[in-house]
């Protein structure tokens, strides 16, 4: 929660708070078994809630304070509200676009709200087959749909090694290690400070390099350029792949698939799905069967007729398909979302070190006051006592000159 933002109506918001529901506890999740840690954690949680309530009362809009707050059992993520060239307000969370006053069927909503930017082109197999029209989508329809789904790309910040290194050093673990090195230097333990500092630096660099390489590989996966042949206003035109929208009629040719499509016409088509499934041999695809027109379409149920984004078409003859999903709603987009949102392991040290540092901080403040008042030294010595007390429980001594 942020104390720098005040609550307001959605149509006036510059930022939105997203309630992310916590996952249920599993047997492998680290828990605070010690009673005193549970009480300390509960105390700080109550303190933060009290501060949030006071700030909400002071800075919130008079029409929004007192409204029911949903997601009290969740964590909150803040995202900026953006505006596209057409004036549509939206925000992006976990690579997924949410539009203000938008809906999946492109109709006006009764009240201002943010809705997922997704379009379901058809419900049944027969409806999808009926979409294969000679004229395709009109320019107005394409513009209307793009305002809902956005461009066919996954927005991801370009990886930076310096950013990865900063993120690694910002963790409580390295903060504690830096305090230890700082406390050894004034005690003339230069060799220990150098050795320990070198170990910390090498460890941080190794982890940062590994994270940077993984982020760079994912970035390459999300930024793929190419052209697609689509039918627009009765003509076949080539358009950049990021301008494709759900419902477009495209010609399937050998090469990578930029979006999820369903095959409605084909003589021969083979797809390499090893990038998603690990299957080594190419998989044959066939058009939708008109005999099951009343059956509801689902990409898993009709996998034989679906070409997923990220797969590679190896052979194609007289093949036509309908675009069903773009951007983060594709199979490739779901895979990237799972990679970035998976539940990371929580080690006991990482879970307890913030509480330990907080306890040592209050203890160090008392030690600073005692050192400053009893010794009469300058402020710098009291500051040193604070840092040394946080990394060591030894008594302080005075070195004779």
ABEGO torsion letter per residue (X at the ends): XBAABBBBBAAABABBBBBBBBBBBBAABBBBABAAAAAAAAAAAAAAAAAAAAAAAAABBAAABGBBBBGAABBBBBBBBBBBAAGBBBBBBGGBBBBBGBBAAGBBBABBBBBBBBBBABABAAAAAAABBAAEBBAAAAAAAAAAAEBBBBBBBBBBAAAAAAAAAABAAAAAAAAAAAAAAAAGBAAAAAAAAAAAAAAAAAAAAAAAAAAAAAAAAABBBEBBBBBBGGBBBBBBAAABBBGBBBBBBBEBBABBBBBABBABBBBBAAAAAGBABBBBBBBBBAAAAABBBBAAAAAAABBBBGBBBABBBGBBBBBABBEAABAAAAAAAAAAABBBBBBAAAAAAAAAAAAAAAAAAAAAAAAAAAAGBBAAAAAAAAAAAAABABBBBBBBX
